[in-house]
Amino acid sequence: MKPFQDFDSDFNNGVGKAERKPLSGKQALVIGGTGGIGKETALLLAGAGARITLHGGSSQERLARVLEAIHEREGEADGFLCRIDGVEAIDRIFSEYSSCAARAAYISRHERFISGVSHYPDILVYAYGPFKRGALDKTDAVDWQFLIQQNLAFPGCAVSRVLPSMLERKWGRILLFGGTNTDDIRGFVTTAAYSAAKTGLGVLAKSVAKAAGGVGVTCNVICPGLTDTEYTDETARAYNRAKSPPGKALSPKMVALTAMYVLANRSINGAIIPVDDGIVV
Ligand SMILES: NC(=O)c1ccc[n+]([C@@H]2O[C@H](COP(=O)([O-])OP(=O)(O)OC[C@H]3O[C@@H](n4cnc5c(N)ncnc54)[C@H](OP(=O)(O)O)[C@@H]3O)[C@@H](O)[C@H]2O)c1
């Protein structure tokens, strides 16, 4: 299968068949798109023709590197950095997105693929999701607030922001990332707060599917297994190897390939999909 196979006849907005890539004309915002699983998903989305706005946390170097990789492959992308440390960061992210989209529309105004400026993307991938271990009886209020905000409330705010414009356009794709084994209600010895938040994303996805599935807006959650990224240190790599059933961790690209399959298929909606080699943590 190609990294992006078009299952969805309404992807192309009337773009001529010869120059058609499945996501030509679509704008994607990838939150946490400068590293790890978000980066690989952004690269595949760009390859499928979407115009990408990358969000990263603090590394200008990583942002520049991913932009360069997309441009080298003749994809269209820009991006910005914004640390997500409070509710106002969500406002900043959409205001930065809107400026990027406006600039892109200005630059491309003579091209036929971009017909107008929308302040919200057609595709939202919310990848950033910080992890912190801690036994339940040792998790304090600060950790609870941090983990629930970052992994449930902020993705929830972002979904609420993009939903009205997706409903109006009658087209939208939202992809969220859960945690390992958070595709069902389970107990966790050292990650109860993180996993509770990630399990909650399933309610979010199913709520979008219920409210908007009929008009072509999808929202799904992928729950990756242990995945080595550029952020994974040697101790974590050894743990990931030991715990993963095949004796090696997943690569971000493997998770991103499933992400593309899900984004391509309008019939997958409200799904919570483990991509985890059958791990039980
Ligand atoms: N990796 C795994 O083993 C694993 C397993 C299960 C689930 N997941 C889930 O999968 C998703 C992707 O995980 P990942 O490990 O690939 O990457 P991640 O560490 O969750 O995200 C990396 C991205 O987030 C940005 N970022 C980092 N700190 C930030 C902050 N304070 N504010 C705003 N942005 C920030 C990074 O930018 P900079 O580089 O500039 O900091 C980068 O773009 C997450 O939701 C995670 O919970 C991961």
The ligand as a MOL file (V3000), in Angstrom:
LIG
                    3D

  0  0  0     0  0            999 V3000
M  V30 BEGIN CTAB
M  V30 COUNTS 48 52 0 0 0
M  V30 BEGIN ATOM
M  V30 1 N 6.7290 7.4760 22.2530 0
M  V30 2 C 6.0150 6.5180 22.8230 0
M  V30 3 O 6.5290 5.4630 23.2440 0
M  V30 4 C 4.5170 6.6800 22.9840 0
M  V30 5 C 3.7830 5.5850 23.4600 0
M  V30 6 C 2.4020 5.7110 23.5990 0
M  V30 7 C 1.7960 6.9040 23.2890 0
M  V30 8 N 2.5340 7.9630 22.8320 0 CHG=1
M  V30 9 C 1.8170 9.1940 22.5000 0
M  V30 10 O 2.0560 9.5030 21.1450 0
M  V30 11 C 2.1210 10.9150 20.9570 0
M  V30 12 C 3.4320 11.3000 20.2890 0
M  V30 13 O 4.4820 10.9470 21.1720 0
M  V30 14 P 6.0310 11.1590 20.8130 0
M  V30 15 O 6.7780 10.4080 21.8560 0
M  V30 16 O 6.2700 10.8640 19.3950 0 CHG=-1
M  V30 17 O 6.2840 12.7380 20.9570 0
M  V30 18 P 5.9820 13.8490 22.0960 0
M  V30 19 O 7.2040 13.9760 22.9650 0
M  V30 20 O 4.6740 13.6140 22.7810 0
M  V30 21 O 5.8550 15.1490 21.1930 0
M  V30 22 C 6.9570 15.7420 20.5640 0
M  V30 23 C 6.4760 17.0390 19.9560 0
M  V30 24 O 5.8840 17.8800 20.9620 0
M  V30 25 C 6.6400 19.1060 21.0620 0
M  V30 26 N 6.7230 19.5400 22.4530 0
M  V30 27 C 7.5340 19.0380 23.4150 0
M  V30 28 N 7.3330 19.7250 24.5720 0
M  V30 29 C 6.3850 20.6600 24.3280 0
M  V30 30 C 5.7530 21.6620 25.1130 0
M  V30 31 N 6.0580 21.8750 26.4020 0
M  V30 32 N 4.8230 22.4390 24.5250 0
M  V30 33 C 4.5090 22.2630 23.2270 0
M  V30 34 N 5.0620 21.3300 22.4320 0
M  V30 35 C 5.9980 20.5330 22.9750 0
M  V30 36 C 7.9990 18.7580 20.4760 0
M  V30 37 O 8.6480 19.9440 20.0510 0
M  V30 38 P 10.2230 20.2070 20.4760 0
M  V30 39 O 11.0150 19.1250 19.8590 0
M  V30 40 O 10.4960 21.5790 19.9880 0
M  V30 41 O 10.2480 20.1310 21.9830 0
M  V30 42 C 7.6040 17.8430 19.3310 0
M  V30 43 O 7.0750 18.5770 18.2590 0
M  V30 44 C 1.9460 11.5200 22.3500 0
M  V30 45 O 0.6080 11.9190 22.5120 0
M  V30 46 C 2.3060 10.4000 23.2990 0
M  V30 47 O 1.6540 10.5150 24.5670 0
M  V30 48 C 3.8710 7.8740 22.6720 0
M  V30 END ATOM
M  V30 BEGIN BOND
M  V30 1 1 1 2
M  V30 2 2 2 3
M  V30 3 1 2 4
M  V30 4 1 4 5
M  V30 5 2 4 48
M  V30 6 2 5 6
M  V30 7 1 6 7
M  V30 8 2 7 8
M  V30 9 1 8 9
M  V30 10 1 8 48
M  V30 11 1 9 10
M  V30 12 1 9 46
M  V30 13 1 10 11
M  V30 14 1 11 12
M  V30 15 1 11 44
M  V30 16 1 12 13
M  V30 17 1 13 14
M  V30 18 2 14 15
M  V30 19 1 14 16
M  V30 20 1 14 17
M  V30 21 1 17 18
M  V30 22 2 18 19
M  V30 23 1 18 20
M  V30 24 1 18 21
M  V30 25 1 21 22
M  V30 26 1 22 23
M  V30 27 1 23 24
M  V30 28 1 23 42
M  V30 29 1 24 25
M  V30 30 1 25 26
M  V30 31 1 25 36
M  V30 32 1 26 27
M  V30 33 1 26 35
M  V30 34 2 27 28
M  V30 35 1 28 29
M  V30 36 1 29 30
M  V30 37 2 29 35
M  V30 38 1 30 31
M  V30 39 2 30 32
M  V30 40 1 32 33
M  V30 41 2 33 34
M  V30 42 1 34 35
M  V30 43 1 36 37
M  V30 44 1 36 42
M  V30 45 1 37 38
M  V30 46 2 38 39
M  V30 47 1 38 40
M  V30 48 1 38 41
M  V30 49 1 42 43
M  V30 50 1 44 45
M  V30 51 1 44 46
M  V30 52 1 46 47
M  V30 END BOND
M  V30 END CTAB
M  END
